[in-house]
């Protein structure tokens, strides 16, 4: 199981180091794509 709080903390550190809205947008797109993929997998079960 992934530790979500640790992941969020790491993402925050990355965003602080590189304060770029495009970078945040890329992570948001990846996050949404991952959730969509997981939902698709659950539906097939």
NORCOR-V831799 format. One record per residue. N is the residue number from 0. RES is the residue in one letter. SS is DSSP state (a for helix, b for strand, c for the rest). PHI is phi in whole degrees, 0 to 359 (999 if undefined). Layout:
# NORCOR-V831799
n:N res:RES ss:SS phi:PHI
n:N res:RES ss:SS phi:PHI
This chain:
# NORCOR-V831799
n:0 res:X ss:c phi:999
n:1 res:X ss:c phi:281
n:2 res:X ss:c phi:278
n:3 res:X ss:a phi:297
n:4 res:X ss:a phi:299
n:5 res:X ss:a phi:294
n:6 res:X ss:a phi:298
n:7 res:X ss:a phi:297
n:8 res:X ss:a phi:298
n:9 res:X ss:a phi:296
n:10 res:X ss:a phi:298
n:11 res:X ss:a phi:299
n:12 res:X ss:a phi:298
n:13 res:X ss:a phi:298
n:14 res:X ss:a phi:295
n:15 res:X ss:a phi:296
n:16 res:X ss:a phi:290
n:17 res:X ss:c phi:230
n:18 res:X ss:c phi:284
n:19 res:X ss:c phi:230
n:20 res:X ss:a phi:298
n:21 res:X ss:a phi:295
n:22 res:X ss:a phi:298
n:23 res:X ss:a phi:297
n:24 res:X ss:a phi:298
n:25 res:X ss:a phi:300
n:26 res:X ss:a phi:297
n:27 res:X ss:a phi:296
n:28 res:X ss:a phi:298
n:29 res:X ss:a phi:298
n:30 res:X ss:a phi:297
n:31 res:X ss:a phi:296
n:32 res:X ss:a phi:297
n:33 res:X ss:a phi:297
n:34 res:X ss:a phi:296
n:35 res:X ss:a phi:299
n:36 res:X ss:a phi:296
n:37 res:X ss:a phi:298
n:38 res:X ss:a phi:299
n:39 res:X ss:a phi:299
n:40 res:X ss:a phi:296
n:41 res:X ss:a phi:297
n:42 res:X ss:a phi:299
n:43 res:X ss:a phi:291
n:44 res:X ss:c phi:285
